[in-house]
C-alpha cells in the first residue's frame, strides 16, 4: 500500500477516514481502528467466549483489513460491515481449527459484587441475563451471529445481509426463525433449571 501523508486527526470523520485509508493514509486507518476495535472484539468474544483468542482474532481482523484496505469497495453500508465480514470469516476458521465451542465464562464478562450486597431485583436481572446468554450460545452459529449483530450492534437487516453474505429477505426469514429458536431454548433451559430444584 502506498503511504500517504497523515491527515490531521481532528479533521478525520468516519466518512473521510475510509477514503483516506483506501488511499494509503495510515493515520486514517488508525482512526478507523480506534472507532471499531471495541465492537469487533465484543462481536468475536460473544461468538467464541475466549478472551485471549478474541484478542488475537481482533488483531488479525485489523491486520487483514489494513493489508486489503486498497481493495475495499463502498457498498452503501458502514465500513464496519466489511470488518464484521472479516471477523465472521476468521471466527468460522477458528471454529474449524478448534473443532469445538467454548462456553463464555460469565465471571469474565460480568463484574458482579457479592450477591448478599445486591437487591433482589438486581439478582433476578442477572439471572435472566445469564439464562439469555446460555440460550444464545446454544443456537447455530448463523443465528448467534444474526442476534448479536441485531441486538448488540443494532444493525439493519440490509447491513446484516451484507455481513452474512445473504439477501435481505433471507435475513428477515432467519431472524424470525432465530427468535423462535431462542424462545424454545429459553423454555428448555428454564425447564431444566427449574427441575434441578425439585
N, CA, C and O of each residue as an XYZ file, in Angstrom:
792
protein
N       0.845     -1.183      0.000
C       0.000      0.000      0.000
C       0.882      1.235      0.000
O       1.841      1.333      0.766
N       0.545      2.172     -0.866
C       1.317      3.405     -0.971
C       1.063      4.291      0.242
O      -0.091      4.571      0.569
N       2.101      4.726      0.902
C       1.983      5.577      2.093
C       1.665      7.005      1.669
O       2.280      7.564      0.760
N       0.668      7.580      2.371
C       0.267      8.953      2.087
C       0.505      9.770      3.344
O       0.476      9.239      4.454
N       0.741     11.061      3.168
C       0.984     11.894      4.338
C      -0.245     11.912      5.221
O      -1.374     11.850      4.735
N      -0.018     11.998      6.523
C      -1.084     11.908      7.503
C      -1.968     13.143      7.459
O      -1.504     14.267      7.266
N      -3.275     12.889      7.648
C      -4.226     13.999      7.776
C      -4.302     14.357      9.246
O      -4.152     13.481     10.097
N      -4.532     15.625      9.568
C      -4.664     15.981     10.973
C      -5.806     15.193     11.603
O      -6.892     15.104     11.031
N      -5.562     14.620     12.786
C      -6.539     13.764     13.448
C      -7.875     14.465     13.633
O      -8.926     13.846     13.460
N      -7.850     15.744     13.982
C      -9.108     16.455     14.242
C      -9.965     16.599     12.984
O     -11.170     16.825     13.093
N      -9.378     16.474     11.801
C     -10.160     16.614     10.571
C     -10.737     15.278     10.095
O     -11.486     15.257      9.118
N     -10.413     14.173     10.752
C     -10.906     12.865     10.332
C     -12.340     12.641     10.805
O     -12.697     12.961     11.939
N     -13.149     12.086      9.909
C     -14.504     11.662     10.244
C     -14.653     10.235      9.754
O     -13.806      9.743      9.008
N     -15.730      9.560     10.169
C     -15.940      8.183      9.719
C     -15.950      8.105      8.195
O     -15.413      7.163      7.612
N     -16.557      9.091      7.559
C     -16.675      9.086      6.103
C     -15.339      9.314      5.394
O     -14.946      8.523      4.537
N     -14.641     10.400      5.753
C     -13.414     10.683      5.005
C     -12.258      9.774      5.421
O     -11.309      9.599      4.657
N     -12.323      9.194      6.618
C     -11.246      8.297      7.065
C     -11.170      7.061      6.171
O     -10.080      6.584      5.855
N     -12.333      6.544      5.764
C     -12.336      5.361      4.896
C     -11.662      5.694      3.565
O     -10.805      4.945      3.095
N     -12.046      6.804      2.969
C     -11.457      7.211      1.687
C      -9.954      7.437      1.806
O      -9.177      6.979      0.967
N      -9.553      8.151      2.863
C      -8.122      8.411      3.079
C      -7.352      7.114      3.309
O      -6.258      6.928      2.777
N      -7.938      6.217      4.113
C      -7.271      4.932      4.388
C      -7.123      4.121      3.107
O      -6.090      3.486      2.889
N      -8.142      4.137      2.263
C      -8.077      3.418      0.983
C      -6.957      3.965      0.095
O      -6.391      3.242     -0.725
N      -6.647      5.246      0.270
C      -5.573      5.876     -0.496
C      -4.210      5.759      0.177
O      -3.242      6.370     -0.276
N      -4.126      4.984      1.251
C      -2.831      4.718      1.878
C      -2.513      5.540      3.107
O      -1.375      5.502      3.576
N      -3.459      6.280      3.651
C      -3.203      7.116      4.821
C      -3.270      6.260      6.089
O      -4.350      5.828      6.491
N      -2.126      6.017      6.711
C      -2.045      5.157      7.896
C      -2.753      5.775      9.095
O      -3.355      5.055      9.891
N      -2.691      7.090      9.239
C      -3.364      7.740     10.369
C      -4.880      7.587     10.248
O      -5.569      7.427     11.255
N      -5.395      7.636      9.040
C      -6.832      7.440      8.821
C      -7.224      6.016      9.204
O      -8.280      5.803      9.800
N      -6.380      5.041      8.864
C      -6.678      3.660      9.254
C      -6.626      3.527     10.775
O      -7.446      2.814     11.354
N      -5.687      4.193     11.427
C      -5.624      4.175     12.899
C      -6.909      4.721     13.501
O      -7.410      4.198     14.497
N      -7.436      5.767     12.896
C      -8.702      6.343     13.342
C      -9.820      5.300     13.217
O     -10.614      5.131     14.142
N      -9.883      4.605     12.083
C     -10.898      3.569     11.878
C     -10.739      2.434     12.886
O     -11.720      1.875     13.375
N      -9.485      2.106     13.185
C      -9.218      1.076     14.197
C      -9.792      1.502     15.548
O     -10.506      0.734     16.195
N      -9.482      2.709     15.965
C      -9.962      3.208     17.266
C     -11.486      3.244     17.324
O     -12.070      2.944     18.365
N     -12.131      3.604     16.229
C     -13.587      3.696     16.195
C     -14.264      2.328     16.246
O     -15.409      2.226     16.687
N     -13.573      1.274     15.802
C     -14.226     -0.026     15.614
C     -13.671     -1.184     16.432
O     -14.312     -2.233     16.500
N     -12.520     -1.039     17.045
C     -11.881     -2.192     17.685
C     -12.728     -2.793     18.799
O     -12.785     -4.015     18.934
N     -13.384     -1.962     19.597
C     -14.162     -2.492     20.721
C     -15.353     -3.316     20.244
O     -15.623     -4.389     20.783
N     -16.073     -2.813     19.228
C     -17.251     -3.552     18.758
C     -16.858     -4.845     18.063
O     -17.565     -5.845     18.186
N     -15.738     -4.850     17.329
C     -15.291     -6.082     16.673
C     -14.841     -7.093     17.724
O     -15.138     -8.282     17.609
N     -14.122     -6.623     18.751
C     -13.716     -7.520     19.835
C     -14.944     -8.122     20.520
O     -15.000     -9.332     20.743
N     -15.932     -7.276     20.857
C     -17.139     -7.771     21.533
C     -17.856     -8.814     20.690
O     -18.307     -9.838     21.202
N     -17.958     -8.545     19.397
C     -18.619     -9.493     18.496
C     -17.902    -10.847     18.525
O     -18.543    -11.889     18.662
N     -16.584    -10.826     18.396
C     -15.818    -12.078     18.386
C     -15.900    -12.761     19.743
O     -16.070    -13.978     19.820
N     -15.780    -11.978     20.818
C     -15.826    -12.564     22.159
C     -17.155    -13.265     22.416
O     -17.177    -14.371     22.955
N     -18.268    -12.631     22.034
C     -19.572    -13.259     22.220
C     -19.699    -14.535     21.398
O     -20.396    -15.466     21.800
N     -19.034    -14.582     20.260
C     -19.112    -15.780     19.417
C     -18.274    -16.922     19.969
O     -18.717    -18.070     19.945
N     -17.058    -16.633     20.473
C     -16.167    -17.745     20.851
C     -15.974    -17.889     22.349
O     -15.639    -18.976     22.819
N     -16.176    -16.818     23.113
C     -16.135    -16.927     24.564
C     -14.763    -17.105     25.178
O     -14.667    -17.494     26.342
N     -13.715    -16.840     24.453
C     -12.360    -16.978     24.984
C     -11.638    -15.643     24.809
O     -11.414    -15.190     23.687
N     -11.281    -15.025     25.925
C     -10.724    -13.673     25.895
C      -9.438    -13.572     25.069
O      -9.319    -12.698     24.209
N      -8.487    -14.456     25.326
C      -7.196    -14.384     24.623
C      -7.377    -14.625     23.124
O      -6.775    -13.930     22.305
N      -8.202    -15.604     22.769
C      -8.449    -15.888     21.356
C      -9.199    -14.736     20.689
O      -8.941    -14.412     19.530
N     -10.127    -14.117     21.424
C     -10.863    -12.967     20.873
C      -9.914    -11.806     20.607
O     -10.037    -11.118     19.594
N      -8.971    -11.589     21.514
C      -7.972    -10.526     21.308
C      -7.118    -10.827     20.082
O      -6.855     -9.942     19.268
N      -6.687    -12.080     19.956
C      -5.862    -12.479     18.819
C      -6.625    -12.327     17.504
O      -6.090    -11.794     16.532
N      -7.873    -12.794     17.474
C      -8.664    -12.699     16.249
C      -8.979    -11.244     15.898
O      -9.014    -10.884     14.721
N      -9.206    -10.411     16.907
C      -9.459     -8.989     16.646
C      -8.245     -8.353     15.985
O      -8.377     -7.593     15.026
N      -7.063     -8.669     16.502
C      -5.830     -8.149     15.897
C      -5.703     -8.625     14.454
O      -5.281     -7.865     13.582
N      -6.065     -9.878     14.200
C      -5.983    -10.424     12.850
C      -6.988     -9.760     11.908
O      -6.696     -9.555     10.729
N      -8.175     -9.424     12.431
C      -9.170     -8.723     11.613
C      -8.583     -7.416     11.090
O      -8.677     -7.115      9.900
N      -7.974     -6.640     11.994
C      -7.463     -5.332     11.587
C      -6.182     -5.453     10.758
O      -5.913     -4.608      9.904
N      -5.405     -6.487     11.007
C      -4.219     -6.723     10.176
C      -4.658     -7.038      8.746
O      -4.096     -6.517      7.783
N      -5.670     -7.898      8.624
C      -6.171     -8.255      7.294
C      -6.814     -7.047      6.616
O      -6.619     -6.822      5.422
N      -7.579     -6.273      7.382
C      -8.231     -5.077      6.823
C      -7.184     -4.089      6.312
O      -7.341     -3.514      5.235
N      -6.113     -3.894      7.089
C      -5.057     -2.963      6.689
C      -4.362     -3.444      5.416
O      -4.030     -2.652      4.534
N      -4.150     -4.756      5.340
C      -3.466     -5.317      4.173
C      -4.311     -5.205      2.902
O      -3.770     -5.158      1.797
N      -5.647     -5.164      3.060
C      -6.529     -5.173      1.889
C      -7.380     -3.919      1.765
O      -8.326     -3.896      0.978
N      -7.069     -2.885      2.520
C      -7.894     -1.665      2.512
C      -7.978     -1.030      1.122
O      -8.988     -0.419      0.775
N      -6.919     -1.178      0.334
C      -6.943     -0.568     -1.008
C      -7.898     -1.283     -1.967
O      -8.194     -0.769     -3.046
N      -8.386     -2.482     -1.569
C      -9.366     -3.184     -2.411
C     -10.785     -3.061     -1.844
O     -11.716     -3.672     -2.369
N     -10.954     -2.278     -0.779
C     -12.275     -2.075     -0.176
C     -13.189     -1.369     -1.176
O     -12.781     -0.416     -1.840
N     -14.437     -1.853     -1.276
C     -15.418     -1.268     -2.186
C     -16.610     -0.785     -1.371
O     -17.201     -1.553     -0.612
N     -16.960      0.482     -1.529
C     -18.114      1.071     -0.838
C     -19.392      0.438     -1.381
O     -19.620      0.435     -2.591
N     -20.241     -0.110     -0.471
C     -21.481     -0.760     -0.902
C     -22.713     -0.128     -0.262
O     -23.776     -0.746     -0.202
N     -22.564      1.101      0.215
C     -23.713      1.793      0.762
C     -24.029      1.476      2.213
O     -25.070      1.895      2.720
N     -23.159      0.751      2.888
C     -23.327      0.458      4.315
C     -22.069      0.907      5.049
O     -21.039      1.137      4.417
N     -22.135      1.033      6.357
C     -20.943      1.484      7.085
C     -19.727      0.579      6.861
O     -19.859     -0.611      6.575
N     -18.560      1.170      6.997
C     -17.285      0.454      6.862
C     -17.241     -0.757      7.792
O     -16.600     -1.764      7.493
N     -17.937     -0.636      8.928
C     -17.936     -1.725      9.906
C     -18.463     -3.021      9.320
O     -18.051     -4.101      9.742
N     -19.371     -2.932      8.352
C     -19.912     -4.146      7.741
C     -18.791     -4.988      7.139
O     -18.804     -6.215      7.242
N     -17.827     -4.325      6.512
C     -16.671     -5.029      5.928
C     -15.849     -5.677      7.037
O     -15.407     -6.818      6.902
N     -15.645     -4.948      8.133
C     -14.883     -5.505      9.258
C     -15.601     -6.707      9.872
O     -14.963     -7.701     10.216
N     -16.926     -6.619     10.010
C     -17.695     -7.751     10.545
C     -17.581     -8.967      9.642
O     -17.516    -10.101     10.117
N     -17.556     -8.725      8.336
C     -17.429     -9.847      7.387
C     -16.074    -10.540      7.582
O     -15.995    -11.769      7.581
N     -15.025     -9.755      7.746
C     -13.699    -10.336      8.009
C     -13.730    -11.092      9.334
O     -13.225    -12.210      9.428
N     -14.329    -10.474     10.364
C     -14.414    -11.111     11.683
C     -15.198    -12.420     11.602
O     -14.820    -13.414     12.223
N     -16.282    -12.418     10.841
C     -17.088    -13.626     10.672
C     -16.250    -14.748     10.050
O     -16.268    -15.881     10.530
N     -15.519    -14.427      8.987
C     -14.702    -15.440      8.308
C     -13.609    -15.988      9.218
O     -13.372    -17.196      9.251
N     -12.948    -15.110      9.950
C     -11.885    -15.567     10.851
C     -12.450    -16.390     12.008
O     -11.818    -17.344     12.460
N     -13.633    -16.023     12.485
C     -14.275    -16.789     13.557
C     -14.671    -18.175     13.056
O     -14.495    -19.168     13.762
N     -15.202    -18.240     11.849
C     -15.558    -19.541     11.260
C     -14.313    -20.418     11.124
O     -14.356    -21.614     11.413
N     -13.206    -19.821     10.684
C     -11.944    -20.575     10.586
C     -11.489    -21.043     11.957
O     -10.996    -22.162     12.100
N     -11.649    -20.191     12.972
C     -11.259    -20.550     14.345
C     -12.043    -21.774     14.808
O     -11.471    -22.688     15.400
N     -13.363    -21.798     14.541
C     -14.181    -22.958     14.909
C     -13.722    -24.209     14.173
O     -13.626    -25.284     14.764
N     -13.440    -24.065     12.886
C     -12.966    -25.230     12.122
C     -11.657    -25.749     12.694
O     -11.471    -26.957     12.840
N     -10.752    -24.834     13.018
C      -9.442    -25.244     13.540
C      -9.538    -25.867     14.923
O      -8.768    -26.766     15.262
N     -10.482    -25.389     15.719
C     -10.575    -25.875     17.098
C     -11.566    -27.011     17.290
O     -11.517    -27.691     18.315
N     -12.463    -27.238     16.337
C     -13.450    -28.323     16.411
C     -14.229    -28.337     17.719
O     -14.579    -29.401     18.229
N     -14.497    -27.157     18.258
C     -15.260    -27.126     19.497
C     -15.795    -25.720     19.720
O     -15.343    -24.753     19.107
N     -16.755    -25.640     20.603
C     -17.255    -24.349     21.063
C     -16.872    -24.222     22.515
O     -16.944    -25.186     23.277
N     -16.469    -23.035     22.891
C     -16.105    -22.812     24.283
C     -17.155    -21.924     24.925
O     -17.609    -20.940     24.340
N     -17.522    -22.290     26.122
C     -18.519    -21.522     26.867
C     -17.943    -20.183     27.296
O     -16.767    -20.088     27.646
N     -18.771    -19.154     27.268
C     -18.372    -17.851     27.800
C     -18.481    -17.934     29.309
O     -19.538    -18.285     29.834
N     -17.419    -17.622     30.008
C     -17.472    -17.580     31.455
C     -18.136    -16.281     31.872
O     -17.647    -15.194     31.563
N     -19.241    -16.400     32.567
C     -19.954    -15.198     32.988
C     -19.124    -14.399     33.984
O     -19.267    -13.179     34.075
N     -18.262    -15.076     34.728
C     -17.391    -14.372     35.670
C     -16.455    -13.425     34.924
O     -16.109    -12.359     35.432
N     -16.044    -13.820     33.710
C     -15.157    -12.959     32.922
C     -15.889    -11.737     32.394
O     -15.305    -10.661     32.265
N     -17.181    -11.908     32.087
C     -17.903    -10.829     31.427
C     -18.634     -9.896     32.380
O     -18.691     -8.690     32.143
N     -19.191    -10.442     33.452
C     -19.960     -9.625     34.380
C     -19.195     -9.470     35.677
O     -18.868    -10.458     36.335
N     -18.915     -8.255     36.038
C     -18.187     -7.964     37.256
C     -19.199     -7.700     38.366
O     -19.542     -6.551     38.646
N     -19.678     -8.784     39.000
C     -20.749     -8.649     39.971
C     -20.209     -8.513     41.392
O     -19.251     -9.192     41.760
N     -20.826     -7.631     42.201
C     -20.472     -7.594     43.611
C     -21.027     -8.834     44.309
O     -21.777     -9.602     43.706
N     -20.668     -9.027     45.551
C     -21.143    -10.165     46.321
C     -22.662    -10.145     46.346
O     -23.266     -9.094     46.565
N     -23.296    -11.318     46.119
C     -24.744    -11.383     45.989
C     -25.488    -10.848     47.210
O     -26.570    -10.280     47.065
N     -24.934    -11.016     48.401
C     -25.632    -10.552     49.597
C     -25.750     -9.036     49.617
O     -26.582     -8.492     50.343
N     -24.916     -8.332     48.818
C     -24.961     -6.875     48.770
C     -25.967     -6.350     47.744
O     -26.209     -5.145     47.669
N     -26.557     -7.261     46.949
C     -27.430     -6.827     45.865
C     -28.896     -6.874     46.259
O     -29.317     -7.772     46.988
N     -29.676     -5.911     45.781
C     -31.125     -6.000     45.964
C     -31.667     -7.185     45.162
O     -31.048     -7.619     44.190
N     -32.813     -7.699     45.569
C     -33.395     -8.893     44.950
C     -33.612     -8.732     43.445
O     -33.353     -9.673     42.694
N     -34.068     -7.595     42.993
C     -34.344     -7.391     41.564
C     -33.067     -7.446     40.735
O     -33.080     -7.958     39.615
N     -31.987     -6.935     41.260
C     -30.719     -6.990     40.529
C     -30.285     -8.433     40.343
O     -29.779     -8.803     39.284
N     -30.478     -9.241     41.362
C     -30.136    -10.666     41.266
C     -30.980    -11.320     40.181
O     -30.464    -12.076     39.358
N     -32.269    -11.032     40.181
C     -33.154    -11.611     39.171
C     -32.729    -11.186     37.765
O     -32.715    -12.007     36.848
N     -32.384     -9.916     37.590
C     -31.973     -9.426     36.275
C     -30.702    -10.118     35.805
O     -30.580    -10.458     34.628
N     -29.763    -10.328     36.709
C     -28.514    -11.011     36.337
C     -28.782    -12.475     35.984
O     -28.142    -13.024     35.087
N     -29.724    -13.106     36.685
C     -30.076    -14.486     36.362
C     -30.734    -14.563     34.991
O     -30.475    -15.489     34.222
N     -31.588    -13.584     34.687
C     -32.231    -13.551     33.370
C     -31.195    -13.341     32.267
O     -31.276    -13.964     31.209
N     -30.219    -12.461     32.515
C     -29.162    -12.200     31.533
C     -28.326    -13.460     31.314
O     -27.972    -13.783     30.180
N     -28.014    -14.166     32.391
C     -27.236    -15.402     32.298
C     -27.998    -16.453     31.493
O     -27.417    -17.148     30.659
N     -29.292    -16.563     31.746
C     -30.133    -17.512     31.032
C     -30.183    -17.185     29.540
O     -30.097    -18.080     28.700
N     -30.321    -15.906     29.219
C     -30.370    -15.471     27.822
C     -29.056    -15.781     27.100
O     -29.073    -16.296     25.981
N     -27.920    -15.472     27.729
C     -26.621    -15.769     27.107
C     -26.442    -17.269     26.888
O     -25.920    -17.694     25.857
N     -26.871    -18.056     27.845
C     -26.766    -19.514     27.711
C     -27.602    -19.997     26.531
O     -27.158    -20.846     25.758
N     -28.819    -19.453     26.392
C     -29.697    -19.844     25.287
C     -29.111    -19.415     23.936
O     -29.156    -20.186     22.977
N     -28.565    -18.204     23.849
C     -27.966    -17.723     22.603
C     -26.799    -18.620     22.191
O     -26.660    -18.953     21.014
N     -25.961    -19.012     23.152
C     -24.798    -19.842     22.820
C     -25.187    -21.239     22.341
O     -24.359    -21.931     21.747
N     -26.416    -21.667     22.582
C     -26.868    -22.987     22.128
C     -27.419    -22.960     20.703
O     -27.667    -24.013     20.115
N     -27.611    -21.765     20.147
C     -28.130    -21.650     18.785
C     -27.030    -21.954     17.765
O     -25.846    -21.853     18.090
N     -27.408    -22.328     16.525
C     -26.403    -22.486     15.464
C     -25.650    -21.168     15.239
O     -26.157    -20.091     15.549
N     -24.450    -21.272     14.704
C     -23.560    -20.109     14.561
C     -24.194    -18.955     13.784
O     -24.020    -17.795     14.157
N     -24.935    -19.262     12.698
C     -25.511    -18.176     11.909
C     -26.594    -17.436     12.691
O     -26.752    -16.225     12.534
N     -27.337    -18.148     13.526
C     -28.375    -17.499     14.330
C     -27.758    -16.680     15.471
O     -28.253    -15.606     15.813
N     -26.680    -17.198     16.051
C     -25.952    -16.413     17.062
C     -25.473    -15.101     16.447
O     -25.648    -14.025     17.018
N     -24.866    -15.222     15.271
C     -24.312    -14.052     14.597
C     -25.398    -13.012     14.328
O     -25.206    -11.824     14.588
N     -26.538    -13.464     13.807
C     -27.634    -12.555     13.489
C     -28.135    -11.837     14.750
O     -28.319    -10.620     14.742
N     -28.349    -12.583     15.813
C     -28.870    -11.981     17.044
C     -27.871    -10.977     17.620
O     -28.267     -9.907     18.082
N     -26.587    -11.310     17.595
C     -25.584    -10.382     18.122
C     -25.502     -9.111     17.282
O     -25.405     -8.014     17.831
N     -25.538     -9.246     15.963
C     -25.472     -8.060     15.096
C     -26.727     -7.198     15.249
O     -26.655     -5.970     15.199
N     -27.867     -7.847     15.434
C     -29.136     -7.124     15.539
C     -29.237     -6.396     16.879
O     -29.617     -5.227     16.927
N     -28.896     -7.090     17.963
C     -29.138     -6.520     19.287
C     -27.905     -5.903     19.936
O     -28.031     -4.927     20.675
N     -26.731     -6.441     19.682
C     -25.506     -5.869     20.258
C     -25.104     -4.616     19.485
O     -24.722     -3.608     20.079
N     -25.194     -4.687     18.157
C     -24.749     -3.576     17.316
C     -25.884     -2.766     16.708
O     -25.643     -1.709     16.124
N     -27.133     -3.249     16.839
C     -28.301     -2.532     16.346
C     -28.197     -2.245     14.847
O     -28.528     -1.149     14.394
N     -27.734     -3.238     14.083
C     -27.598     -3.083     12.635
C     -28.913     -3.392     11.937
O     -29.738     -4.145     12.454
N     -29.102     -2.810     10.765
C     -30.316     -3.049      9.968
C     -30.199     -4.405      9.267
O     -29.115     -4.980      9.174
N     -31.345     -4.906      8.772
C     -31.330     -6.167      8.028
C     -30.439     -6.074      6.788
O     -29.770     -7.043      6.428
N     -30.430     -4.905      6.136
C     -29.583     -4.719      4.951
C     -28.104     -4.810      5.287
O     -27.332     -5.430      4.554
N     -27.710     -4.195      6.391
C     -26.304     -4.241      6.816
C     -25.912     -5.667      7.193
O     -24.828     -6.136      6.844
N     -26.812     -6.358      7.915
C     -26.541     -7.741      8.319
C     -26.449     -8.648      7.098
O     -25.626     -9.563      7.060
N     -27.298     -8.394      6.097
C     -27.279     -9.200      4.867
C     -25.914     -9.132      4.194
O     -25.400    -10.151      3.731
N     -25.323     -7.942      4.135
C     -24.003     -7.800      3.514
C     -22.945     -8.516      4.334
O     -22.087     -9.205      3.782
N     -23.004     -8.357      5.649
C     -22.021     -9.008      6.518
C     -22.097    -10.525      6.388
O     -21.072    -11.203      6.324
N     -23.331    -11.056      6.348
C     -23.503    -12.513      6.328
C     -23.544    -13.091      4.919
O     -23.634    -14.307      4.746
N     -23.478    -12.213      3.899
C     -23.456    -12.700      2.517
C     -24.775    -13.310      2.081
O     -24.785    -14.305      1.357
N     -25.895    -12.725      2.513
C     -27.215    -13.226      2.154
C     -28.074    -12.077      1.664
O     -27.667    -10.916      1.716
N     -29.271    -12.408      1.185
C     -30.196    -11.359      0.780
C     -30.905    -10.814      2.016
O     -30.928    -11.452      3.069
N     -31.480     -9.631      1.868
C     -32.216     -9.035      2.987
C     -33.427     -9.895      3.344
O     -33.769    -10.032      4.519
N     -34.069    -10.468      2.340
C     -35.211    -11.365      2.586
C     -34.799    -12.586      3.392
O     -35.516    -13.016      4.296
N     -33.636    -13.142      3.059
C     -33.138    -14.309      3.798
C     -32.841    -13.949      5.252
O     -33.060    -14.755      6.157
N     -32.345    -12.740      5.464
C     -32.055    -12.293      6.832
C     -33.345    -12.146      7.630
O     -33.404    -12.548      8.792
N     -34.387    -11.567      7.011
C     -35.677    -11.428      7.698
C     -36.217    -12.789      8.104
O     -36.710    -12.964      9.218
N     -36.123    -13.743      7.203
C     -36.599    -15.098      7.481
C     -35.764    -15.755      8.595
O     -36.308    -16.367      9.514
N     -34.449    -15.617      8.491
C     -33.564    -16.194      9.506
C     -33.798    -15.540     10.862
O     -33.756    -16.211     11.893
N     -34.045    -14.232     10.862
C     -34.313    -13.502     12.097
C     -35.558    -14.067     12.783
O     -35.561    -14.294     13.993
N     -36.603    -14.288     12.007
C     -37.842    -14.845     12.555
C     -37.584    -16.235     13.154
O     -37.997    -16.525     14.276
N     -36.889    -17.092     12.380
C     -36.591    -18.446     12.871
C     -35.669    -18.408     14.095
O     -35.801    -19.233     14.999
N     -34.738    -17.450     14.121
C     -33.809    -17.336     15.244
C     -34.532    -16.975     16.526
O     -34.225    -17.505     17.594
N     -35.500    -16.068     16.417
C     -36.266    -15.689     17.613
C     -37.095    -16.863     18.135
O     -37.206    -17.059     19.345
N     -37.675    -17.642     17.221
C     -38.437    -18.826     17.633
C     -37.510    -19.825     18.323
O     -37.849    -20.370     19.373
N     -36.326    -20.063     17.721
C     -35.351    -20.992     18.315
C     -34.889    -20.504     19.680
O     -34.743    -21.293     20.613
N     -34.661    -19.205     19.790
C     -34.215    -18.647     21.056
C     -35.286    -18.822     22.126
O     -34.980    -19.178     23.264
N     -36.535    -18.573     21.761
C     -37.645    -18.756     22.708
C     -37.714    -20.215     23.166
O     -37.911    -20.487     24.350
N     -37.549    -21.161     22.219
C     -37.583    -22.589     22.566
C     -36.423    -22.961     23.479
O     -36.600    -23.714     24.437
N     -35.229    -22.432     23.182
C     -34.069    -22.712     24.042
C     -34.280    -22.161     25.447
O     -33.949    -22.819     26.434
N     -34.832    -20.951     25.533
C     -35.093    -20.364     26.850
C     -36.069    -21.216     27.646
O     -35.883    -21.416     28.846
N     -37.117    -21.724     26.984
C     -38.075    -22.599     27.672
C     -37.391    -23.882     28.123
O     -37.593    -24.340     29.248
N     -36.580    -24.458     27.237
C     -35.888    -25.711     27.541
C     -34.948    -25.528     28.730
O     -34.947    -26.336     29.659
N     -34.151    -24.464     28.697
C     -33.198    -24.211     29.791
C     -33.944    -23.908     31.084
O     -33.571    -24.408     32.145
N     -34.978    -23.107     31.005
C     -35.762    -22.778     32.203
C     -36.353    -24.028     32.817
O     -36.349    -24.186     34.037
N     -36.866    -24.928     31.971
C     -37.443    -26.185     32.463
C     -36.415    -27.049     33.136
O     -36.681    -27.627     34.190
N     -35.223    -27.151     32.535
C     -34.148    -27.962     33.110
C     -33.708    -27.387     34.433
O     -33.546    -28.121     35.408
N     -33.506    -26.046     34.483
C     -33.008    -25.435     35.708
C     -34.044    -25.458     36.811
O     -33.682    -25.540     37.985
N     -35.337    -25.388     36.468
C     -36.382    -25.466     37.486
C     -36.466    -26.876     38.037
O     -36.654    -27.068     39.239
N     -36.326    -27.876     37.150
C     -36.436    -29.276     37.612
C     -35.256    -29.656     38.493
O     -35.364    -30.606     39.268
N     -34.127    -28.943     38.404
C     -32.977    -29.241     39.249
C     -33.275    -29.003     40.723
O     -32.638    -29.592     41.596
N     -34.249    -28.131     40.996
C     -34.527    -27.785     42.378
C     -35.632    -28.647     42.990
O     -35.971    -28.476     44.161
N     -36.194    -29.568     42.213
C     -37.276    -30.423     42.717
C     -36.716    -31.596     43.473
O     -37.474    -32.427     43.973
